Amino acid sequence: MLKNKRFPAEWEPQSFVQFTFPHPESDWAYMYNKVVICFINIIEATANFQPVLVGCFDTKIVQKHFYKKTTYPIHFAEIMSNDTWARDHAAITILEDDKPTLLDFTFNGWGQKFRADLDNKITQNLANSVFNKLTIQSLDFVLEGGAIESDGEGTLLTTSECLLSKFRNPNLDKNQIETFLKQTLGLKKILWLDHGYLAGDDTDSHIDTLARLCDPNTIAYVKCDDQNDQHFEALQKMETQLKTFTNANNQPYQLIALPWPDACFDSDGDRIPATYANFLIVNGGVLVPTYNVSQDKEALAIIQSIFPTRKVIGLDCKPLIDQHGSLHCISMQYPKQVKLNIS
């Protein structure tokens, strides 16, 4: 008998959220104290909605950073890592007859841009401890969690630039990739977004920086209304293409534009990828990145209107975009069916 396989949506009930804590020898070294504070704030905010798993270089050292009482526990697991972007090196969960399987895709540093040998082993290392009662399937296919958005009903939203990158799965064409993803994730339909990018982004246009499924009928997306901005033309084309997409019932999506934040720059004067699309949905809440710019308040109000029954919280993520990612990028949620082996 064929199993009912599906890729759950982020807004479904969750068991926990996984993070990988920065270590002093990483690319964060030059601003380590600042980014540690950012991680602590995000992790503690998450733990007020549900349990958290923190992979870290030294549990005794990292645990000392956490002294505030949270509603749910924060669990620590000692692992080696290159970097901190759990969205892209963590496992992706599918449900087969409502039983979870953790898919351990290959992570190659966003198309061989950065060293990723340790990050690529994190899921298998966790399999020896907190994941040891879970079914884990390793796959010789490069895929990052930030590259895909699921509605839980068989529709996937992604970008052509990322999934068709010649540095990820060079021996597969678009049709072969689509077939593989449909079979592996239990999909019926893939929506390929062909336009849109953010300056300073290392991911080849991850979908979670540009457009997000908020429910089966709604997509929130970044909209640039400044004709003098370098992103204007590409994001106009992205908006036009989004208007052509249809959901699982072949109905057009409700499209909700997110504000375009003032340009942010690093200490070298290079533009860095600030985006309000990089929010994290948790049980009863939505954690939204903010950047200390004038559009923060409007972004929070719009996202609250999208998720009226959830508590929307803004968290300063300016330190994260200094290394070209944001809030969603450092986190990976697991559906309620995934249980950690923690005494």
NORLIN-V214439 format. One record per backbone hydrogen bond with DSSP energy under -1.0 kcal/mol. CO is the residue of the C=O (numbers start at 1). NH is the residue of the N-H. If there is no record, write none. Layout:
co=CO nh=NH
co=CO nh=NH
This chain:
co=3 nh=5
co=4 nh=97
co=6 nh=95
co=9 nh=12
co=13 nh=336
co=16 nh=334
co=17 nh=53
co=18 nh=332
co=19 nh=55
co=23 nh=26
co=26 nh=29
co=28 nh=31
co=29 nh=32
co=31 nh=35
co=32 nh=36
co=33 nh=37
co=34 nh=38
co=35 nh=39
co=36 nh=40
co=37 nh=41
co=38 nh=42
co=39 nh=43
co=40 nh=44
co=41 nh=45
co=42 nh=46
co=43 nh=47
co=46 nh=49
co=46 nh=50
co=47 nh=72
co=51 nh=17
co=52 nh=75
co=53 nh=19
co=54 nh=77
co=55 nh=21
co=56 nh=79
co=58 nh=62
co=59 nh=63
co=62 nh=65
co=63 nh=66
co=73 nh=52
co=75 nh=54
co=77 nh=56
co=84 nh=86
co=85 nh=88
co=85 nh=89
co=86 nh=90
co=92 nh=103
co=94 nh=101
co=95 nh=6
co=96 nh=99
co=99 nh=96
co=101 nh=94
co=102 nh=137
co=103 nh=92
co=103 nh=105
co=104 nh=139
co=106 nh=143
co=108 nh=112
co=109 nh=113
co=116 nh=120
co=118 nh=121
co=119 nh=122
co=121 nh=125
co=122 nh=126
co=123 nh=127
co=125 nh=128
co=126 nh=129
co=126 nh=131
co=129 nh=132
co=130 nh=341
co=131 nh=134
co=135 nh=102
co=137 nh=104
co=139 nh=141
co=141 nh=106
co=144 nh=147
co=145 nh=148
co=146 nh=208
co=149 nh=157
co=154 nh=188
co=154 nh=189
co=155 nh=151
co=156 nh=191
co=157 nh=149
co=158 nh=193
co=159 nh=163
co=160 nh=164
co=162 nh=165
co=165 nh=168
co=165 nh=169
co=169 nh=172
co=173 nh=177
co=174 nh=178
co=175 nh=179
co=176 nh=180
co=177 nh=181
co=178 nh=182
co=179 nh=183
co=180 nh=184
co=181 nh=185
co=182 nh=187
co=189 nh=156
co=191 nh=158
co=193 nh=160
co=198 nh=201
co=206 nh=209
co=207 nh=210
co=207 nh=211
co=210 nh=222
co=212 nh=220
co=215 nh=218
co=217 nh=254
co=218 nh=214
co=218 nh=215
co=219 nh=256
co=220 nh=212
co=221 nh=258
co=226 nh=229
co=229 nh=232
co=231 nh=235
co=232 nh=236
co=233 nh=237
co=234 nh=238
co=235 nh=239
co=236 nh=240
co=237 nh=241
co=238 nh=242
co=239 nh=243
co=241 nh=244
co=242 nh=245
co=247 nh=250
co=251 nh=247
co=254 nh=219
co=256 nh=221
co=258 nh=223
co=264 nh=272
co=266 nh=269
co=270 nh=266
co=272 nh=274
co=278 nh=328
co=280 nh=287
co=282 nh=285
co=284 nh=311
co=285 nh=282
co=286 nh=313
co=287 nh=280
co=288 nh=315
co=290 nh=317
co=293 nh=296
co=295 nh=299
co=296 nh=300
co=297 nh=301
co=298 nh=302
co=299 nh=303
co=300 nh=304
co=301 nh=305
co=302 nh=306
co=303 nh=307
co=307 nh=310
co=311 nh=286
co=313 nh=288
co=315 nh=290
co=317 nh=321
co=320 nh=323
co=320 nh=325
co=321 nh=324
co=328 nh=331
co=329 nh=87
co=332 nh=18
co=334 nh=15
co=335 nh=338
co=340 nh=342
